[in-house]
Amino acid sequence: MPEQTTRRIPVRSLFRTIFAAAAAVTCGSVAFTPQPVYGQAAEPKTAEQVFQNITQLKGTPADQVMPAMNFISASLGVDCAFCHVQGKPEADDKPQKKTAREMMAMQAMINKESFRGQRQVTCYSCHRGSARPVSMPPITESDAPPKAAAPTTPPPASTATVDSIIEKYVTAVGGAEAMRQVSTRVMKGVIIAGGVATAIDVITKAPNKRITITHNASMTDGHPNDSLTAFDGKAGWMGNTGRPARDMSGPESEASSLDAEFALPLRLKEIFPQLRRGRPEEILGMQCEVLNGSGPGRPTVRLYFDTKSGVLVRMVRYAETPLGRSPTQIDYTDYRAIGSVKIPFQWTLSRTNGRFTIHINEGTENVPVDDAKFAKPM
């Protein structure tokens, strides 16, 4: 694409535009019908082919609409009702909806004309979790002198390489040969969300099959209403027992495929052909080596490895939306051995719209597991 001439927008004009549209809102420029079922094999549809009354997001893949709406929601700290009419989401009755469309157009224009089309300015750049962006710095409210920032000590220089970081990770969890001797794991534990713990089974099979079964207390037609999330080795699906399952959208399936990697330490360089070192960082009181990874059909990730133990303690993966990158952070703790291989017995997944923790209580390896266990119910 030919290089575009960069034109800076006057600051006063930009703030006037933002302030005039301070109510930029959750569900942006779209009204929607009930969430469609996305099929991995189906021809991709555009937003206007699936949702009603699309204007600003015309031409956007349909499976990117809801991630874009979630991005706006998190950026402004509001919900869909801020912009949409309850029970009539396609309506244009609320002025906030018009404002949201104007803001999305303004964001696209700023990035096109000032950043050569790169998505540098997003809803969050100005809103920072508030429906009304702040245009002025805060006033001084105390006679006390300004508190000086605590001096920061830069992390010690590191001579680690991508290969040495991965080798240390492999060794820390038990070694390559030990990992190759394991083909399945069946684990039981709890998933904690909103302070409520629910029993969960996590079943995995090499090289990349995974299903989680959350045993909900509710019943449907006298049968358990378990929640199922799975990756069958090629695509992801979600559902509840006794109901039709749905295929995951493309971005959802990509993320699920990464979660399903049975021997991640051995596969990192294959999964992410572009793997490079980042600056060392401190995470949860631990000094960490950082690797940045990307690859075809995979979400871009940042991987954090404890410099002492060598294990992976955090993964942040980034999903692209039409309005900006949306992060998902997974923190891994409580590494223990099942047989001769160590795995995290607890992980916490945090998104912009919520979080949950899975804690494993027990697990066994090399239990026979039929591939049909991971297949989407017909």
C-alpha positions in Angstrom: 0.0 0.0 0.0 1.5 3.4 -0.9 2.7 5.5 2.0 0.3 8.2 3.0 1.2 11.7 3.9 1.0 12.3 7.6 -1.1 15.2 8.8 -1.2 16.2 12.5 -4.6 17.3 13.9 -4.5 20.4 16.0 -4.9 19.5 19.7 -7.6 22.1 20.4 -9.7 20.8 17.5 -9.2 17.2 18.6 -10.3 17.9 22.1 -13.3 19.9 20.9 -14.4 17.0 18.8 -13.9 14.5 21.6 -15.7 16.7 24.1 -18.7 17.3 21.8 -19.1 13.5 21.6 -18.2 12.6 25.2 -20.8 9.9 25.4 -19.2 7.5 22.9 -20.7 4.2 24.0 -20.6 0.5 24.5 -22.2 -1.1 21.6 -20.9 1.5 19.1 -22.4 1.7 15.7 -24.3 -1.6 15.5 -27.6 -3.0 16.4 -27.7 -6.7 16.5 -29.9 -9.7 16.2 -29.4 -12.6 18.6 -25.8 -13.9 18.4 -25.4 -16.0 15.3 -23.9 -19.5 15.2 -20.5 -19.3 13.5 -19.3 -22.3 11.5 -15.6 -22.7 10.9 -16.2 -24.2 7.4 -18.9 -21.6 6.4 -18.1 -18.8 4.1 -17.2 -15.8 6.3 -20.0 -13.2 6.4 -19.7 -9.5 6.9 -21.2 -7.5 9.7 -24.1 -6.2 7.6 -25.0 -9.7 6.4 -25.5 -10.9 10.0 -26.5 -7.9 12.1 -29.1 -5.2 11.5 -28.6 -1.5 10.9 -24.8 -1.6 10.4 -23.2 1.7 9.2 -19.7 2.3 10.6 -18.6 -1.3 10.6 -19.7 -2.3 7.1 -17.4 -4.8 5.5 -16.0 -6.0 8.9 -16.1 -9.8 9.5 -19.3 -10.6 11.4 -17.3 -12.5 14.1 -15.4 -9.2 14.9 -18.5 -7.2 15.8 -19.0 -8.5 19.3 -15.3 -8.3 20.2 -15.4 -4.7 19.0 -18.4 -4.0 21.2 -16.7 -5.6 24.2 -13.7 -3.3 23.5 -15.9 -0.2 23.6 -17.6 -1.4 26.7 -14.3 -2.0 28.6 -12.9 1.3 27.3 -15.9 3.4 28.5 -17.0 1.4 31.5 -20.6 1.1 30.3 -22.9 -1.6 29.1 -25.0 -2.1 25.9 -28.0 -0.3 27.3 -26.0 2.9 27.4 -26.3 3.0 23.6 -29.0 0.4 22.5 -32.7 0.3 23.2 -33.5 -2.8 25.3 -35.4 -5.3 23.3 -34.9 -3.2 20.1 -31.2 -3.0 19.6 -31.4 -2.1 15.9 -33.2 1.2 16.8 -31.5 4.5 16.5 -33.5 6.2 19.2 -30.6 7.0 21.5 -28.3 9.9 20.6 -25.4 8.1 22.2 -25.5 5.6 19.3 -25.0 8.4 16.8 -22.2 9.8 18.9 -20.5 6.4 19.0 -20.6 6.1 15.2 -19.0 9.6 14.9 -16.3 8.6 17.4 -15.5 5.4 15.5 -15.2 7.4 12.3 -13.0 10.0 14.1 -10.7 7.3 15.4 -10.3 5.8 12.0 -9.6 9.2 10.5 -6.9 10.0 13.2 -5.1 6.7 12.7 -5.3 7.0 8.9 -4.0 10.6 8.6 -1.7 10.8 11.6 -0.4 7.2 12.0 -0.3 5.9 8.5 -3.2 3.6 9.1 -1.8 1.9 12.2 -4.2 1.6 15.1 -2.4 3.8 17.6 -5.4 5.8 18.9 -8.4 3.8 20.3 -11.4 4.5 22.4 -9.3 3.8 25.5 -6.8 6.5 24.6 -9.1 9.2 25.8 -11.8 7.4 27.8 -9.7 5.3 30.2 -12.8 3.5 31.6 -15.0 6.5 31.7 -18.0 7.4 29.5 -16.9 11.0 29.5 -13.2 11.6 28.7 -11.2 13.9 30.9 -9.7 16.9 29.0 -7.9 18.7 31.9 -5.3 17.6 34.4 -6.4 17.5 38.1 -5.9 20.5 40.4 -3.8 20.3 43.5 -5.9 19.4 46.5 -3.3 19.4 49.3 -0.6 21.7 50.7 1.7 18.7 51.0 4.6 18.8 48.5 4.2 16.5 45.6 5.2 12.9 46.4 8.3 12.0 44.5 8.0 8.8 42.5 9.9 5.9 44.1 13.2 5.3 42.3 13.1 2.2 40.1 15.9 -0.2 39.8 16.3 -1.4 36.2 16.4 -5.2 35.9 19.9 -6.7 35.7 21.3 -7.2 32.3 20.4 -10.5 30.8 22.4 -12.6 28.3 19.5 -15.1 27.9 18.5 -16.1 24.3 15.2 -17.4 23.0 16.7 -20.9 22.9 18.1 -20.8 26.4 14.8 -19.5 27.9 12.9 -22.3 26.2 15.5 -24.9 27.2 15.2 -23.8 30.8 11.4 -24.0 30.6 11.6 -27.5 29.2 14.0 -28.6 31.9 12.0 -27.0 34.7 8.8 -29.0 33.9 10.6 -32.3 33.7 12.5 -32.5 30.4 11.6 -33.3 26.8 11.7 -37.1 27.1 9.4 -37.1 30.1 6.8 -34.9 28.2 6.9 -37.2 25.2 6.0 -40.2 27.4 2.6 -38.6 28.4 -0.3 -38.7 26.0 -3.3 -37.8 28.1 -4.3 -36.0 31.4 -7.6 -36.2 33.2 -7.9 -33.6 35.9 -10.6 -32.6 38.4 -10.9 -29.3 40.3 -13.0 -26.2 40.6 -13.6 -23.1 38.6 -14.0 -19.9 40.6 -15.9 -17.0 39.1 -17.6 -14.2 41.0 -16.6 -15.9 44.3 -18.5 -19.1 43.4 -16.7 -22.3 43.1 -18.0 -25.0 40.7 -16.7 -28.4 40.0 -14.8 -28.8 36.7 -13.1 -31.6 34.7 -10.2 -30.7 32.4 -9.3 -33.5 29.9 -6.4 -33.1 27.5 -4.9 -35.4 24.9 -1.8 -35.0 22.7 -1.1 -33.2 20.5 -3.8 -30.6 20.8 -7.2 -31.8 22.1 -8.9 -30.4 25.2 -12.3 -30.3 26.8 -13.4 -28.6 30.0 -16.7 -29.7 31.6 -18.2 -27.4 34.2 -20.7 -29.2 36.4 -23.4 -26.6 37.0 -25.9 -27.1 39.8 -28.8 -26.3 37.5 -30.8 -29.0 35.6 -32.4 -29.0 32.2 -35.3 -31.4 31.7 -34.1 -33.5 34.6 -30.5 -33.7 33.2 -27.3 -32.0 34.4 -26.8 -28.7 32.6 -23.0 -29.0 32.2 -21.1 -26.3 30.3 -18.7 -27.6 27.7 -15.7 -25.9 26.0 -13.5 -27.9 23.7 -10.9 -27.9 20.9 -11.1 -31.1 18.8 -7.6 -30.7 17.3 -8.9 -28.6 14.4 -11.6 -26.2 15.7 -13.2 -25.1 18.9 -16.8 -25.4 20.0 -18.9 -24.5 23.0 -22.3 -25.7 24.4 -24.3 -27.2 27.2 -25.4 -30.8 27.7 -28.8 -31.4 26.1 -28.5 -28.4 23.8 -27.0 -27.8 20.4 -23.3 -26.7 20.6 -21.9 -23.9 18.5 -18.7 -23.6 16.6 -16.3 -21.0 18.0 -15.6 -17.9 15.9 -12.2 -17.8 14.2 -10.5 -15.7 17.0 -12.0 -17.8 19.7 -10.8 -21.0 18.0 -7.3 -19.6 17.6 -7.1 -18.9 21.3 -8.6 -22.3 22.2 -6.1 -24.1 20.1 -3.3 -22.5 22.1 -4.9 -23.6 25.4 -5.1 -27.1 24.0 -1.4 -27.5 23.2 -0.5 -30.6 25.2 3.3 -30.1 25.3 3.6 -26.3 24.9 7.2 -26.1 26.0 8.3 -28.3 23.1 6.2 -26.6 20.5 6.7 -22.9 21.2 9.2 -22.3 18.3 6.9 -24.2 15.9 3.8 -22.4 17.0 5.4 -19.0 16.9 8.0 -18.9 14.0 8.5 -15.3 14.9 9.7 -15.5 18.5 12.0 -12.8 19.9 13.2 -11.6 23.3 11.5 -8.6 25.0 12.8 -6.5 27.9 12.9 -8.4 31.3 10.1 -7.4 33.6 9.0 -7.9 37.1 5.7 -9.9 37.5 4.1 -10.6 40.8 7.4 -10.0 42.6 9.3 -12.3 40.2 12.0 -11.2 37.7 11.0 -12.6 34.4 12.4 -13.1 30.9 10.0 -12.1 28.2 9.4 -13.6 24.8 7.1 -12.0 22.2 5.6 -14.4 19.7 3.5 -14.4 16.5 2.7 -16.8 13.8 0.1 -17.5 11.1 -3.4 -18.2 12.5 -2.2 -17.5 16.0 -2.9 -14.6 18.4 0.1 -12.5 19.1 1.4 -13.3 22.6 3.8 -12.2 25.3 5.3 -14.9 27.5 6.8 -14.3 30.9 9.2 -16.9 32.4 10.5 -16.8 36.0 14.2 -16.3 35.8 14.8 -18.5 38.9 12.6 -21.5 38.2 12.3 -21.1 34.4 8.6 -21.9 34.3 6.0 -19.9 32.4 4.2 -17.7 34.9 2.1 -15.5 32.5 0.8 -15.4 29.0 -0.8 -12.4 27.5 -2.4 -12.9 24.1 -3.9 -10.1 22.0 -7.0 -10.4 19.8 -7.3 -7.8 17.0 -10.7 -6.1 16.8 -11.8 -3.3 14.4 -11.2 -0.8 17.2 -8.1 -2.0 18.9 -6.2 -4.9 20.5 -8.1 -6.7 23.2 -5.8 -8.6 25.8 -6.4 -11.8 27.6 -4.0 -12.5 30.5 -3.4 -16.0 32.0 -1.4 -16.3 35.2 0.0 -19.8 35.9 0.9 -20.8 39.5 1.3 -23.8 41.8 3.4 -26.0 39.6 3.3 -29.6 40.7 4.1 -33.0 39.1 1.6 -35.4 37.8 4.0 -38.4 37.3 7.3 -36.9 36.1 6.0 -33.7 34.4 5.1 -30.5 36.2 2.1 -28.5 35.2 0.4 -25.5 36.8 -2.3 -26.6 39.2 -3.9 -23.2 39.1 -4.4 -20.6 36.4 -6.3 -17.4 36.3 -7.7 -16.0 33.0 -8.5 -12.3 33.0 -10.2 -10.4 30.2 -11.5 -6.8 30.0 -15.0 -8.1 30.8 -14.3 -10.6 33.6 -12.0 -13.3 35.0 -12.1 -16.8 36.5 -9.6 -19.1 38.2 -9.3 -22.9 37.7 -7.7 -24.8 40.5 -6.8 -28.5 40.0 -7.2 -30.8 43.0 -6.2 -34.1 41.4 -5.0 -35.5 38.1 -3.8 -38.7 36.4 -1.9 -39.2 33.1 -2.0 -41.7 30.3 -5.6 -42.6 30.9 -7.3 -43.9 27.8 -9.4 -41.1 26.3 -11.3 -41.6 23.0 -11.1 -38.9 20.4 -14.9 -38.8 20.4 -14.7 -37.1 23.8 -13.6 -33.9 22.1 -16.1 -34.0 19.1 -18.9 -31.5 18.9 -22.3 -33.1 19.7 -24.4 -33.4 16.5 
